[in-house]
Amino acid sequence: MEHHVIQYLSLIMVIITLVMLASKLKIAYPIVLVIGGLAISLIPGLPVIEINPELIFIIFLPPLLYEAAWYTSWKDFWKWRRVITSFAFLIVILTSFVVALVSSSIIPGFTMALGFLLGGIVSPPDAVSASAVLKNVKVPKRLSAILEGESLMNDASSLIVFRFALVAVDTGRFVFHEAALSFVVVIVMGILTGILIGMIYFAVHKWLPTTTNMDIVLSLTAPYVMYIAAEAFHFSGVLAVVSGGLFLSARSHLFLNHRSRYQGSNVWSTLGFVLNGLVFMLIGLELPVIVNQLGPVSLGEAIKYGLLISLVLIVTRLLSTFGASYFTVFISRYIKTADSRPGLKGPFLLGWAGMRGVVSLAAALSIPLLLTDKITPFPQRNLILFITFMVILVTLVLQGLTLPLMIRWVKMPDPDIRLSTEEQELMIRKKLAGHTLQFLNEQHPEISQTNKTLLQLRSRYERENLYNAEHLIEPEHEDFRRVYLEILEQQRKLLHELDRSTDTDEEIIRRHQSLLDLEEEKLRLKFEA
């Protein structure tokens, strides 16, 4: 036990170092972590780490999906729902079919069922990889919204394809209409399960006397309850977590107070960073285990198959996104679409952002060693594992490193932004100030004119309401920001001196330190947006 704790603590320290290196090099950290894990795995004498697929599906996947769903814009998700749905379901199924055709044609011993199994494993792009890459470049808002929405749904569709293909390989039979009906049931019931459990959590938060710590702990348990409950009935645990997360996120202002939201956001941010770092590092560290299990297939042949399937995936996704663009132009004649003229730049970037990740590897690792008869080895399991690893490596490194270059080369304008960030900031601040002044005049006309503190507050909002565009760039505002930050730092030093005194309560000192931190965060958000 102690050995494993030391091992994972060491991994976390390595992850932090590699993420700092990625930040310095301005490269998406998943790429650096996978390559770093690969390099570490080749060091002789180090213990071999084997990934337990149940660890990925039960421990890592639910909170990562829940965090992604929580911070997904429901407004953008609904606006691009048709594109997201087609990418997450139709393109995943199409990709699985193409992979099945190609793999069964070129790989000796591969059947269509095994091909569909491989296709279900490698078809879903990874959300974290794309998000990490896009953080370093300016990309149109619609692209990031579609990629985030797609990534929330495609894991579910790919795992359902994987599940049916696994049964087909094991039993040797596949009935299309039965599979289609089961597919729909798994999806619909998974969504309903997530929403139902989300409603239960909403009621607990809303009507029971929870504290901030209780709220955060409840939020940490929610994705696991949703996932495990759905999977227990053989529904989609992925869609349960996503639908439940979206449901609760859209209503968080109704059942969480400011402290629960603020502190919970920090907890989830830290947890997401650790979990994402671990899974990408483990992908690289898994190489020796996968290579050693290749068996009769030579390493050269396995690499050739992996590169070919990677090429098939890249080309299929590009053709699919271009096809989706042309179909949108056609169908917009008959129904209203979010964009009737999507062009080719956006589809090209969406197609190139198809990096694969941890869900694919976890699915491959979850293939059983034996068929249900407990005697026959599962056919081609080791080769499927290696091809999956090659696909993740090729797409993550090749597409991940070149995606920023492609974005700059394409130079796609953002058609959705009518106002600049500064103009939106100004508009929101003026509307908030105007609404506040109206509230004070209508609801508290007398006290707001006599109470000295409220008079100061009114004066502040009156200044906010008179702001114009020039105020956002005036030099004195930069001076104000710089001097105010220095003042806050001096106040922290004074609190530190007061903390040494026996006359002051340390808990009160910490409370004031937290207030200073919150004030600095508000200042930075206001002037560095």
C-alpha positions as CSV (number, residue, x, y, z in Angstrom):
1,M,0.0,0.0,0.0
2,E,2.7,2.4,1.0
3,H,4.6,1.6,-2.2
4,H,1.6,2.6,-4.3
5,V,1.1,5.9,-2.4
6,I,4.7,6.8,-3.0
7,Q,4.4,5.8,-6.6
8,Y,1.4,8.1,-7.3
9,L,2.8,11.0,-5.3
10,S,5.9,10.8,-7.4
11,L,3.7,10.8,-10.5
12,I,1.9,13.9,-9.4
13,M,5.2,15.7,-8.8
14,V,6.4,14.7,-12.3
15,I,3.1,15.8,-13.7
16,I,3.4,19.3,-12.2
17,T,7.0,19.6,-13.6
18,L,5.8,18.6,-17.1
19,V,2.8,20.9,-17.0
20,M,5.2,23.8,-16.1
21,L,7.4,22.8,-19.0
22,A,4.3,22.7,-21.3
23,S,3.4,26.1,-20.2
24,K,6.9,27.4,-20.8
25,L,6.9,25.9,-24.3
26,K,3.3,27.0,-24.9
27,I,2.3,23.4,-25.8
28,A,-1.0,21.7,-24.7
29,Y,-0.1,19.8,-21.5
30,P,-1.7,16.5,-22.5
31,I,0.8,16.2,-25.4
32,V,3.8,16.8,-23.0
33,L,2.4,14.4,-20.4
34,V,1.9,11.5,-22.9
35,I,5.4,12.0,-24.4
36,G,6.8,12.4,-20.9
37,G,5.1,9.2,-19.7
38,L,6.5,7.4,-22.8
39,A,10.0,8.6,-22.0
40,I,9.8,7.6,-18.4
41,S,8.4,4.2,-19.3
42,L,11.6,3.5,-21.3
43,I,13.9,4.1,-18.3
44,P,15.2,0.6,-17.3
45,G,14.5,-0.6,-13.8
46,L,11.4,1.5,-13.1
47,P,8.4,-0.4,-12.0
48,V,5.8,-1.1,-14.7
49,I,2.4,0.5,-14.1
50,E,-0.7,-1.3,-15.4
51,I,-3.9,0.6,-15.8
52,N,-7.0,-1.0,-14.4
53,P,-9.8,0.0,-16.8
54,E,-12.3,0.0,-13.9
55,L,-10.1,2.7,-12.3
56,I,-10.6,4.9,-15.4
57,F,-14.3,4.2,-15.8
58,I,-15.3,4.5,-12.1
59,I,-12.7,6.8,-10.5
60,F,-11.6,9.1,-13.3
61,L,-14.4,9.3,-16.0
62,P,-17.4,10.5,-13.9
63,P,-15.8,13.6,-12.3
64,L,-14.1,14.6,-15.5
65,L,-17.4,14.4,-17.4
66,Y,-19.3,16.1,-14.7
67,E,-16.8,19.0,-14.5
68,A,-16.9,19.4,-18.3
69,A,-20.8,19.4,-18.2
70,W,-20.9,21.8,-15.3
71,Y,-18.9,24.5,-17.1
72,T,-20.5,23.9,-20.6
73,S,-22.7,26.7,-21.8
74,W,-26.2,25.4,-22.0
75,K,-27.1,28.3,-24.3
76,D,-24.3,27.4,-26.8
77,F,-25.1,23.7,-26.4
78,W,-28.7,24.2,-27.4
79,K,-27.8,26.6,-30.2
80,W,-25.5,24.0,-31.9
81,R,-27.5,21.0,-30.7
82,R,-28.0,19.6,-34.3
83,V,-24.3,19.8,-35.1
84,I,-23.3,18.4,-31.7
85,T,-25.7,15.5,-32.0
86,S,-24.6,14.6,-35.5
87,F,-21.0,14.7,-34.5
88,A,-21.5,12.8,-31.3
89,F,-23.7,10.0,-32.8
90,L,-23.8,9.9,-36.6
91,I,-20.1,10.6,-37.2
92,V,-19.1,8.2,-34.4
93,I,-21.2,5.4,-35.9
94,L,-19.9,6.2,-39.4
95,T,-16.3,6.3,-38.2
96,S,-16.8,2.9,-36.5
97,F,-18.2,1.4,-39.7
98,V,-15.3,2.7,-41.8
99,V,-12.7,1.4,-39.3
100,A,-14.5,-1.9,-39.3
101,L,-14.4,-2.1,-43.2
102,V,-10.7,-1.1,-43.4
103,S,-9.4,-3.2,-40.5
104,S,-11.3,-6.4,-41.5
105,S,-9.8,-6.0,-45.0
106,I,-6.2,-5.4,-44.2
107,I,-5.5,-7.1,-40.8
108,P,-5.3,-10.9,-41.0
109,G,-7.8,-12.6,-38.7
110,F,-9.9,-9.4,-38.2
111,T,-13.7,-9.9,-38.6
112,M,-16.3,-7.1,-39.1
113,A,-17.3,-7.6,-35.4
114,L,-13.7,-7.0,-34.3
115,G,-13.5,-4.1,-36.6
116,F,-16.6,-2.5,-35.1
117,L,-15.1,-3.1,-31.7
118,L,-11.9,-1.3,-32.7
119,G,-14.0,1.5,-34.3
120,G,-16.1,2.0,-31.1
121,I,-12.9,2.3,-29.1
122,V,-11.0,4.8,-31.3
123,S,-13.9,6.8,-32.8
124,P,-14.5,9.5,-30.0
125,P,-12.2,12.5,-29.9
126,D,-11.0,13.6,-26.5
127,A,-12.4,16.7,-24.9
128,V,-9.5,17.6,-22.6
129,S,-6.9,17.4,-25.4
130,A,-8.9,19.8,-27.7
131,S,-9.7,22.2,-24.8
132,A,-6.0,22.3,-23.7
133,V,-4.9,23.0,-27.2
134,L,-7.5,25.7,-27.8
135,K,-6.5,27.6,-24.7
136,N,-3.3,28.7,-26.3
137,V,-4.9,30.2,-29.4
138,K,-7.8,32.5,-30.3
139,V,-10.5,30.4,-31.8
140,P,-14.1,31.3,-32.9
141,K,-16.5,30.7,-30.0
142,R,-18.7,28.3,-32.1
143,L,-15.8,25.9,-32.6
144,S,-15.0,25.5,-29.0
145,A,-18.8,25.2,-28.1
146,I,-19.2,22.4,-30.7
147,L,-16.1,20.6,-29.6
148,E,-17.1,20.8,-26.0
149,G,-20.6,19.6,-26.7
150,E,-19.5,16.8,-28.9
151,S,-17.0,15.5,-26.4
152,L,-19.7,15.3,-23.8
153,M,-21.9,13.1,-25.9
154,N,-19.5,11.0,-28.1
155,D,-18.1,9.0,-25.3
156,A,-21.5,7.6,-24.7
157,S,-22.2,6.7,-28.3
158,S,-18.8,5.1,-28.8
159,L,-19.0,3.0,-25.6
160,I,-22.5,1.8,-26.7
161,V,-21.0,0.7,-30.1
162,F,-18.2,-0.9,-28.2
163,R,-20.7,-2.8,-25.9
164,F,-22.7,-4.2,-28.8
165,A,-19.6,-5.1,-30.8
166,L,-18.2,-6.9,-27.7
167,V,-21.4,-9.0,-27.5
168,A,-21.2,-9.8,-31.3
169,V,-17.6,-11.0,-31.0
170,D,-18.5,-13.1,-28.0
171,T,-21.7,-14.7,-29.3
172,G,-21.1,-14.5,-33.1
173,R,-24.5,-13.0,-33.7
174,F,-25.7,-9.4,-34.3
175,V,-29.4,-8.5,-34.9
176,F,-29.6,-4.9,-36.2
177,H,-33.1,-4.0,-35.1
178,E,-32.5,-5.4,-31.6
179,A,-29.3,-3.4,-31.4
180,A,-30.9,-0.2,-32.7
181,L,-33.7,-0.5,-30.2
182,S,-31.3,-1.2,-27.3
183,F,-29.2,1.8,-28.5
184,V,-32.1,4.2,-28.2
185,V,-33.2,2.7,-24.8
186,V,-29.6,3.0,-23.4
187,I,-29.4,6.6,-24.5
188,V,-32.8,7.8,-23.4
189,M,-32.8,6.0,-20.1
190,G,-29.3,7.2,-19.4
191,I,-30.3,10.8,-19.8
192,L,-33.5,10.3,-17.7
193,T,-31.5,8.6,-15.0
194,G,-29.1,11.5,-14.8
195,I,-31.9,14.1,-14.7
196,L,-33.8,12.2,-12.0
197,I,-30.7,11.9,-9.7
198,G,-30.0,15.6,-10.5
199,M,-33.4,16.5,-9.2
200,I,-32.8,14.5,-6.0
201,Y,-29.5,16.4,-5.4
202,F,-31.3,19.7,-6.2
203,A,-33.9,18.9,-3.5
204,V,-31.2,17.9,-1.0
205,H,-29.2,21.1,-1.6
206,K,-32.3,23.3,-1.7
207,W,-34.4,22.0,1.2
208,L,-31.9,20.5,3.7
209,P,-29.7,22.6,6.0
210,T,-26.4,22.0,4.2
211,T,-23.2,23.9,4.8
212,T,-20.6,24.9,2.3
213,N,-18.4,21.9,3.0
214,M,-21.5,19.6,2.7
215,D,-22.4,21.2,-0.7
216,I,-18.9,20.6,-2.0
217,V,-18.9,17.0,-0.8
218,L,-22.3,16.4,-2.3
219,S,-21.1,17.8,-5.6
220,L,-18.2,15.4,-5.5
221,T,-20.5,12.4,-5.0
222,A,-23.0,13.3,-7.6
223,P,-21.2,12.1,-10.7
224,Y,-20.4,8.8,-9.1
225,V,-24.0,8.2,-8.1
226,M,-25.3,9.1,-11.5
227,Y,-22.7,6.9,-13.3
228,I,-23.0,3.9,-11.1
229,A,-26.9,4.0,-10.9
230,A,-27.2,4.2,-14.7
231,E,-24.6,1.4,-15.4
232,A,-26.3,-0.8,-12.8
233,F,-29.4,-0.9,-15.1
234,H,-27.2,-1.2,-18.2
235,F,-28.0,2.4,-19.3
236,S,-25.4,4.9,-20.4
237,G,-23.5,6.1,-17.4
238,V,-21.7,8.8,-19.5
239,L,-25.0,10.4,-20.6
240,A,-26.4,10.1,-17.0
241,V,-23.4,12.2,-15.7
242,V,-23.6,14.7,-18.6
243,S,-27.4,15.2,-18.4
244,G,-27.3,15.4,-14.6
245,G,-24.4,17.8,-14.6
246,L,-26.1,20.1,-17.2
247,F,-29.3,20.0,-15.2
248,L,-27.6,21.0,-11.9
249,S,-25.3,23.6,-13.5
250,A,-28.2,25.5,-15.1
251,R,-29.9,25.7,-11.6
252,S,-26.8,26.2,-9.4
253,H,-27.9,29.8,-8.6
254,L,-31.1,28.4,-7.1
255,F,-29.5,26.0,-4.5
256,L,-25.9,27.1,-3.9
257,N,-24.9,30.2,-2.0
258,H,-21.9,32.4,-3.1
259,R,-19.5,30.6,-0.8
260,S,-20.4,27.1,-2.0
261,R,-20.0,28.3,-5.7
262,Y,-16.7,30.1,-5.1
263,Q,-15.0,27.4,-3.0
264,G,-16.6,24.5,-5.0
265,S,-15.1,26.0,-8.2
266,N,-11.6,26.0,-6.7
267,V,-12.0,22.4,-5.5
268,W,-13.2,21.2,-8.9
269,S,-10.5,23.0,-10.7
270,T,-7.8,21.4,-8.6
271,L,-9.4,18.0,-8.8
272,G,-9.8,18.2,-12.6
273,F,-6.2,19.2,-13.0
274,V,-4.9,16.2,-11.0
275,L,-7.2,13.7,-12.6
276,N,-6.4,14.9,-16.2
277,G,-2.7,14.9,-15.5
278,L,-2.8,11.4,-14.1
279,V,-4.7,9.9,-17.0
280,F,-2.5,11.4,-19.7
281,M,0.6,10.4,-17.9
282,L,-0.7,6.9,-17.4
283,I,-1.3,6.6,-21.2
284,G,2.4,7.1,-21.9
285,L,3.5,4.8,-19.0
286,E,1.3,2.0,-20.4
287,L,3.5,1.5,-23.5
288,P,5.8,-1.3,-22.2
289,V,2.8,-3.3,-21.0
290,I,1.1,-3.0,-24.4
291,V,4.2,-3.9,-26.4
292,N,5.0,-6.9,-24.2
293,Q,1.5,-8.3,-24.8
294,L,1.6,-8.1,-28.6
295,G,2.3,-11.8,-28.9
296,P,2.8,-13.3,-32.4
297,V,2.3,-10.0,-34.2
298,S,5.6,-8.2,-34.9
299,L,6.1,-4.7,-33.6
300,G,6.7,-3.4,-37.2
301,E,3.4,-4.8,-38.4
302,A,1.5,-3.5,-35.4
303,I,3.0,0.0,-35.9
304,K,1.9,-0.2,-39.6
305,Y,-1.6,-1.1,-38.7
306,G,-1.7,1.7,-36.0
307,L,-0.5,4.3,-38.5
308,L,-3.0,3.2,-41.1
309,I,-6.0,3.2,-38.8
310,S,-4.9,6.7,-37.5
311,L,-4.9,7.9,-41.1
312,V,-8.3,6.4,-41.7
313,L,-9.7,8.2,-38.6
314,I,-8.2,11.6,-39.6
315,V,-9.5,11.4,-43.2
316,T,-12.9,10.1,-42.2
317,R,-13.4,12.9,-39.6
318,L,-12.4,15.6,-42.1
319,L,-14.7,14.2,-44.8
320,S,-17.5,13.9,-42.3
321,T,-17.2,17.5,-41.1
322,F,-17.1,18.8,-44.7
323,G,-20.1,16.6,-45.5
324,A,-21.9,18.0,-42.5
325,S,-21.2,21.5,-43.8
326,Y,-22.7,20.8,-47.2
327,F,-25.7,19.0,-45.6
328,T,-26.3,22.1,-43.5
329,V,-26.4,24.3,-46.6
330,F,-28.9,21.9,-48.2
331,I,-31.2,21.4,-45.2
332,S,-31.3,25.1,-44.3
333,R,-33.6,25.5,-47.3
334,Y,-36.3,23.6,-45.3
335,I,-35.6,24.2,-41.6
336,K,-34.0,26.9,-39.6
337,T,-30.3,26.3,-38.8
338,A,-27.9,28.1,-36.5
339,D,-25.7,28.9,-39.5
340,S,-27.0,28.3,-43.1
341,R,-23.6,29.0,-44.6
342,P,-20.9,27.3,-42.4
343,G,-18.3,27.4,-45.2
344,L,-15.2,25.2,-45.1
345,K,-12.8,26.8,-42.6
346,G,-14.8,25.8,-39.5
347,P,-15.4,22.2,-40.6
348,F,-11.7,21.9,-41.5
349,L,-10.7,23.0,-38.0
350,L,-13.3,20.8,-36.4
351,G,-12.1,17.9,-38.4
352,W,-8.5,18.5,-37.5
353,A,-9.3,18.7,-33.7
354,G,-10.0,15.0,-33.5
355,M,-7.4,14.0,-30.9
356,R,-8.1,10.7,-29.1
357,G,-7.5,10.2,-25.4
358,V,-8.1,8.2,-22.2
359,V,-11.6,6.9,-22.9
360,S,-10.3,5.1,-25.9
361,L,-7.5,3.5,-24.0
362,A,-9.7,2.6,-21.0
363,A,-12.2,0.9,-23.4
364,A,-9.5,-1.1,-25.0
365,L,-8.1,-2.2,-21.7
366,S,-11.6,-3.3,-20.6
367,I,-11.7,-6.0,-23.3
368,P,-11.9,-9.3,-21.4
369,L,-9.0,-11.7,-21.6
370,L,-11.3,-14.6,-22.3
371,L,-14.7,-15.1,-24.0
372,T,-17.7,-16.1,-21.9
373,D,-16.7,-19.8,-22.2
374,K,-13.8,-18.9,-19.9
375,I,-11.5,-21.0,-22.2
376,T,-11.1,-19.2,-25.5
377,P,-8.8,-16.2,-25.5
378,F,-10.4,-13.0,-26.8
379,P,-9.3,-12.7,-30.4
380,Q,-6.9,-9.9,-31.4
381,R,-7.1,-8.3,-28.0
382,N,-3.4,-7.4,-27.8
383,L,-3.3,-6.0,-31.3
384,I,-6.4,-3.8,-30.6
385,L,-4.7,-2.5,-27.5
386,F,-1.6,-1.5,-29.5
387,I,-3.5,0.1,-32.4
388,T,-5.5,2.1,-29.8
389,F,-2.3,3.3,-28.2
390,M,-0.8,4.3,-31.6
391,V,-4.0,6.2,-32.6
392,I,-3.9,8.2,-29.3
393,L,-0.2,8.9,-29.8
394,V,-0.4,9.9,-33.4
395,T,-3.6,12.0,-33.2
396,L,-2.6,13.7,-30.0
397,V,1.0,14.6,-31.0
398,L,0.4,15.3,-34.8
399,Q,-2.9,17.0,-34.6
400,G,-2.4,18.5,-31.1
401,L,0.9,20.2,-32.1
402,T,-0.3,21.4,-35.5
403,L,-3.9,22.5,-34.6
404,P,-2.7,26.0,-33.4
405,L,-0.7,26.4,-36.6
406,M,-3.8,25.4,-38.6
407,I,-6.0,27.9,-36.7
408,R,-3.5,30.7,-37.5
409,W,-3.2,29.6,-41.1
410,V,-7.0,29.4,-41.7
411,K,-7.6,32.8,-40.1
412,M,-11.2,32.1,-39.5
413,P,-13.1,35.2,-38.3
414,D,-15.5,34.8,-35.3
415,P,-19.0,35.4,-36.9
416,D,-20.8,35.1,-33.5
417,I,-19.1,38.0,-31.7
418,R,-20.9,41.3,-32.4
419,L,-19.2,43.2,-29.6
420,S,-15.6,43.1,-28.4
421,T,-14.8,41.8,-24.9
422,E,-14.3,45.3,-23.7
423,E,-17.6,46.5,-25.1
424,Q,-19.4,43.5,-23.5
425,E,-17.7,44.3,-20.1
426,L,-18.8,47.9,-20.4
427,M,-22.4,47.0,-21.3
428,I,-22.8,44.5,-18.5
429,R,-21.3,46.9,-15.9
430,K,-23.6,49.7,-17.0
431,K,-26.7,47.5,-17.0
432,L,-25.9,46.2,-13.5
433,A,-25.3,49.7,-12.2
434,G,-28.5,51.1,-13.8
435,H,-30.6,48.2,-12.5
436,T,-29.1,48.7,-9.0
437,L,-29.9,52.5,-9.0
438,Q,-33.4,51.8,-10.1
439,F,-33.8,49.2,-7.3
440,L,-32.6,51.7,-4.7
441,N,-34.8,54.5,-6.0
442,E,-38.0,52.3,-6.1
443,Q,-37.5,50.0,-3.0
444,H,-35.4,52.1,-0.6
445,P,-35.7,55.8,-1.7
446,E,-35.4,57.3,1.8
447,I,-32.7,55.1,3.4
448,S,-30.5,55.2,0.3
449,Q,-30.5,59.0,0.6
450,T,-29.7,59.2,4.3
451,N,-27.6,56.2,5.1
452,K,-23.9,57.3,4.7
453,T,-22.7,53.8,3.6
454,L,-25.5,53.4,1.1
455,L,-24.8,56.9,-0.2
456,Q,-21.2,55.8,-0.9
457,L,-22.6,52.7,-2.7
458,R,-25.0,54.8,-4.7
459,S,-22.1,57.1,-5.7
460,R,-20.1,54.1,-6.9
461,Y,-22.9,52.8,-9.1
462,E,-23.6,56.2,-10.5
463,R,-20.0,56.4,-11.6
464,E,-20.3,52.9,-13.1
465,N,-23.5,54.0,-14.9
466,L,-21.7,57.0,-16.5
467,Y,-18.8,54.9,-17.8
468,N,-18.0,55.1,-21.5
469,A,-15.6,53.2,-23.7
470,E,-12.7,55.5,-23.1
471,H,-12.8,54.7,-19.4
472,L,-11.7,51.2,-20.2
473,I,-8.4,52.2,-21.6
474,E,-7.5,55.4,-19.8
475,P,-4.0,55.4,-18.2
476,E,-5.3,56.3,-14.8
477,H,-7.1,53.0,-14.6
478,E,-3.9,51.1,-15.1
479,D,-2.3,53.3,-12.4
480,F,-5.3,52.6,-10.1
481,R,-5.0,48.8,-10.7
482,R,-1.2,48.8,-10.1
483,V,-1.4,51.0,-6.9
484,Y,-4.4,49.0,-5.6
485,L,-2.5,45.8,-6.0
486,E,0.4,47.3,-4.0
487,I,-2.0,48.4,-1.3
488,L,-3.5,44.9,-1.0
489,E,0.0,43.5,-0.7
490,Q,0.9,45.9,2.0
491,Q,-2.3,45.0,3.9
492,R,-1.3,41.3,3.7
493,K,2.1,42.2,5.2
494,L,0.3,44.1,8.0
495,L,-2.0,41.1,8.7
496,H,1.1,38.9,8.8
497,E,2.6,41.2,11.5
498,L,-0.6,41.3,13.4
499,D,-0.8,37.5,13.3
500,R,2.4,37.4,15.4
501,S,0.7,39.2,18.2
502,T,-1.0,37.3,20.9
503,D,-3.8,39.8,21.1
504,T,-5.3,38.8,17.7
505,D,-7.3,35.7,16.8
506,E,-5.7,33.8,13.9
507,E,-9.1,32.8,12.6
508,I,-10.0,36.5,12.2
509,I,-6.7,37.2,10.5
510,R,-7.4,34.4,8.0
511,R,-10.9,35.7,7.3
512,H,-9.4,39.1,6.4
513,Q,-6.7,37.4,4.3
514,S,-9.5,35.7,2.4
515,L,-11.3,39.0,1.9
516,L,-8.1,40.5,0.4
517,D,-7.7,37.6,-1.9
518,L,-11.3,38.0,-3.1
519,E,-10.8,41.7,-3.6
520,E,-7.7,41.1,-5.7
521,E,-9.6,38.5,-7.8
522,K,-12.4,41.0,-8.4
523,L,-9.9,43.6,-9.4
524,R,-8.1,41.4,-11.8
525,L,-11.3,40.1,-13.4
526,K,-12.4,43.7,-13.8
527,F,-9.3,45.1,-15.4
528,E,-7.7,42.0,-17.0
529,A,-10.7,40.5,-18.8
